[in-house]
Amino acid sequence: MNLRIPGPTPCPEEVLQAMAQQMVNHRGPEFAATLRRVTDGLNWAFGTSSDVLSFTTSGTGGLEVAIVNTLSPGDRVLSISIGQFGDRLRTIAKTYGAETVNYAPEWGEAADPAEVARLLDEDKTLKAVLVTHNETSTGVTNPLEAIAREVRARDRLLIVDAVSSMSSVPCWPERWGCDVVVSGSQKGWMVPPGLAFVWFSERAWEANASATMPRFYFDAAKTRDSLAKLQTPWTPALSLYYGMDKAFQLMRAEGLEGIFTRHESVASYCRSRVKSMGLNLVPVDEQFASNTVTAVWWPEGVDGKAISKKAREEHGIVLGGGQGKLDGKIFRVGHLGWFNQEDVAGALDVVESLLAAAPRSL
């Protein structure tokens, strides 16, 4: 099977074998050593001087960690949403009692840092900004560094969903002035779902001291204090930590620049290839097109769901579909984590052949 969705992503055989190891005492020295190596690997990938925390949960759980550990019910926040996952981050904040001011460009567009600045200047009561770095539902990457510059200049917290960007494309939380940044094991990290990674700046920890949203399992302060003893506050997913430990060996061997270059190169190939097929990209401005997932409009009159089904059942090619209001209108090709250009080329070969044979409705 050629799994070309933007997560969960395929895993190297070495990672899967590492995960098959026997259990150890999660309060003993063996896991302590593993947790330290994995945390050091996260710090390397995030480019941070303070420890990245890890939680046994999905990426969405990591987003909840970010919200409940820095905000209080009634806090007003600016929600920047350019797609399905930006909407999800806003929903989490609203669920816990935050009041949201929404900045929602049309799906396919990136957020404008100047508009973010204008909205923050217009409303001095806004405490934080929520933003998705890489929106997999539309294949658009927001200009996070520029957005962070405007947010930091106005002394607001910046909470970032980097679930599908961190470790695959440049994302430097500390250098850019972000405050909370979240990622998840099932994306560019080459490991199955089940671990979320969250980094807090000093400003975020200051906010944590006064935040009153309810939390127990997702208590970041408990997790930080446990990490100081090389433990987790609750039972960790040991097998996933084994997988992360091995994945970092592979990632360090390739190097971050090598990883970024590979993602950029294959993404460029993918975009060029779909355009040569006469197809249109979902991103309105290609400079903001994602290097981890390419989103493409199905041609008018074509049953995209039927083509995706045939690709999966007859050729073993699994494409990502459209989400929300894009359901049935687009397909998405994931290229993040463990992959090469041949994987993407094989998927696009099948799409091209099926499109050529597909009936068109009038």
Helices and strands as residue ranges (DSSP letters): E 2-4, H 13-19, H 29-46, E 53-56, H 59-68, E 76-80, H 84-95, E 99-103, H 113-122, E 126-132, E 134-135, E 140-141, H 144-153, E 157-161, H 173-176, E 180-184, E 195-200, H 202-210, H 220-227, H 238-254, H 256-276, G 286-288, E 293-297, H 304-315, E 317-321, G 324-326, E 330-334, H 341-357
